[in-house]
Amino acid sequence: MSPDTRAYSKPWSGLQKSIGRDEEDLKFERRRIERTDGQLEAQIRQAKIVMIESRVASKNEKLADMEKTKTMLEGRIEKDKKTRRKAGPQGRRTRRQGSGPGQDRRRDR
């Protein structure tokens, strides 16, 4: 894994794991609805299913947005690398002696 991608791999995998847990919860609630006799319990479980489905949809949107951002950032990084390669060592800025912060500028007068 490159250093550029390490920064967002942990939140990425965490979100994917969270979606997986929610999907397991959905399976559980659906199985319980099939086996329940009481109408009230079935309605409560159906409400839970709706909430979990909403949560999963929201997380999937967030994951898609993260993918879009990742792709955009990777493009910018690649473009920056190409620009730096083209510029070569002469394109890099160097600091002149005596012109940094805290330097006595009176001698330039």
N, C-alpha and C positions, 0 to 999 in steps of 0.2 A: 504494500500500500504506500503510495507516495505521500510525502509530507503535506501536499496540497489537499489531499482528500481526507486525511486523518481528522481534520477539524470538524467535519460534519458526519463522520461515520458513526459516532456514538449516538447522537440524537436520532439519526436515521434508523439504526437498528433498534433503538429503544421504542420508537414509534411503531415499527413493524411488529415487534413483540407485543406491544399493547394492543394492536389491531388483532393479532392472533388470539390473545386472551379474550377479547370481546367476542370474537367469532366462536370460541369455545363456549362462552356464556350463552350465546344465542342457541347453539345446539342443545345445551342443557335445558334451557327454558322451553324450547320446542318439544323436547322429549317429555318434559313434565306436563305440558299442556295435553299431550296425547294420553297420558295416564291419569289425569285428574278427573274426579267425578263432580266436583263442585263448580258451579257456574262462576261464583265470585272469585275463586282461586284462578280459574282460567282467564277471567278478565284482568286480574292483577298481573298474571304472567304475560298476557298479551300486551299490557301497558309497558312492562319491563322490556319486552322484545322491541317495541317501537322506540323506546329510549336508547337501547343498545344499538339498534340499526342506525339511528340518528348519529350516535357517537362514532360508529364505524365510518359512516359517510363523511363526517367532518374530518376524521383523521385521514381518510383516503384523499380528501381535497388538500389537506395540509401536506401530505406526502407528495402529491403531484406538484404542489407549489415548490416544495423543497427540491424536487427533481429538476424543475424548470430553472430554479435559482442555481443549482449545482451546474447544470449545463451551461448557463450563461457565464458563471464564474470560471469554469474550465476554459471556455472560449476566450475570456479576457486574459487569463493566465497564459494561454498559448500565444495569443496575439502579443502580449507583453514580452514573452520570451523571444519571439521572432524579432520584435523591434529592437530588443537589447542585443541580439546576435548581429543584426544588421549594423547597429551603431558602433559596435566594437569598443575597444578600450578608449579610443579618442572621444567617444560620445559620452563617456561618464564624467560627471562633474568632480573636480578635485577642489579641495579647500586651499585657498592661498594662505600663506603664513601671515599672521598678524591681523587678519580680518575677521576672526571669529568673535563670538560673544565674550565680553569681558576684556578684550584687548584694548590697549591704550591707542586711541585713534588720533590723539593730538599730534603725533609726529607726522601725520599726513598733511597737515596744514602748511 
